[in-house]
Amino acid sequence: MQLPTNVSSLRGTLEVPGDKSISHRAVMLGALASGRTVIDHFLSGADCLSTIDCFRRLGVDIRRDGTHVVVEGAGPGGLREPSAVLDVGNSGTTARLLLGILAGQPFHACLIGDESIAKRPMARVTKPLREMGAHIDGRDGGNYTPLSIRGGALRPLRYTSPIASAQVKSAILLAGLFADGVTSVTEPHRSRDHTERMVRLFGGEMKVDGLTVSVAGPQRLRGTHVYVPGDISSAAFFLAAGAIVPNSEITLKNVGLNPTRTGIIDVLTQMGAEIAIEHVRHEDTEPVGDITVRTSALGAVEIGGDLIPRLIDEIPIIALLATQAEGTTVIKDASELKVKETNRIDTVVTELKKFGADIEATDDGMIIRGKTPLAADGIVVDSHGDHRIGMMLAIAACCAKGTVRLERPEAVAVSYPAFFSDLRSLVNG
Ligand code: S3P
């Protein structure tokens, strides 16, 4: 696909699609609950459709009309042994959270995914779930798909996780819903808390005490209504674009502002971006607001520690921002990037170098020296099948002179199927 380049302005208002993390969880908790769950502004991206598909195979009646989804909850003991494999596609969240739920079910299931999923470590969830009593086997001793699981009666677990990962935390807490007693997860840094918030919305209870979250099982959930806010991780591409493309002003409406996800706003503010947040309110249990950004002179930042889980998915676009900021940006403590949809340290560095960026990989992040003009003399860049790399490269192209072709653009459908048309609607507006 030929990308828009040498863009003279990006102007207008967008509503980005629903949050991926929240959409997955709404289907999952809706499937476990008693009664009907109605979801609005659901993300109809490939990852969340994989979640719907898996739960249909587990016997749950789920109807979808665009972004409106109705889940007829199976209730306690209501999931059925699937007669075919569960295919999670490209979705790590589906794989890991589903394993947590399956650990509590007294039947057998097989789980597969695409080529990228086959490289993503699963021992981080299969190990603690085995400790709870689930029988799991799979490639490399249960670290990679294909995996098979037979769940059943679970023991509660007090787990100290070596990594800050909402997928690990959620998998164990979801299993904890079925165990007899208190299951807890302690993390080194706080990760996104959508599971905790949503379990409460469904009438369940989860306690948060510092870096420890606990759930007393067994718990019963009741179907409810879930409005899914716009995904701040999708909004991030336009927030960055608005800051670095000349003569720009972009407003993004109804964006989720959960504090465990707003690291990108902190970083943009620290870099000196002109950014305003308005109409902040709560929708169900999540804060939501409208964000406006304008073209700004940016400076470098240092990013690490507690901030990393709050912006882990935004690091590719932050790397691009750093190429357009004065000074040296250092991103550290982010080795988790190596086990995302691609090794995002490698893919970001390889692809941004094609534009002439001064960027180097480190063991746990990257170092970027700015500001460098982005040149594009007939270059061909590649998403590597990773949605966030594809979208970051499209924003980079907007700032570049010359022509840019993007290979594997269809990867964006994982989280933002209309990304390219939304981008084009702002170009030279
Ligand atoms: C997610 C958690 C994050 C994030 C992923 C979605 C979730 O992964 O990168 O896109 O919905 O729980 P980790 O928790 O493994 O860091």
Boltz pocket constraint, residues with backbone or C-beta under 6 A from the ligand:
constraints:
  - pocket:
      binder: B
      contacts: [[A, 20], [A, 21], [A, 22], [A, 93], [A, 164], [A, 165], [A, 166], [A, 167], [A, 168], [A, 170], [A, 191], [A, 192], [A, 312], [A, 313], [A, 336]]
      max_distance: 6.0
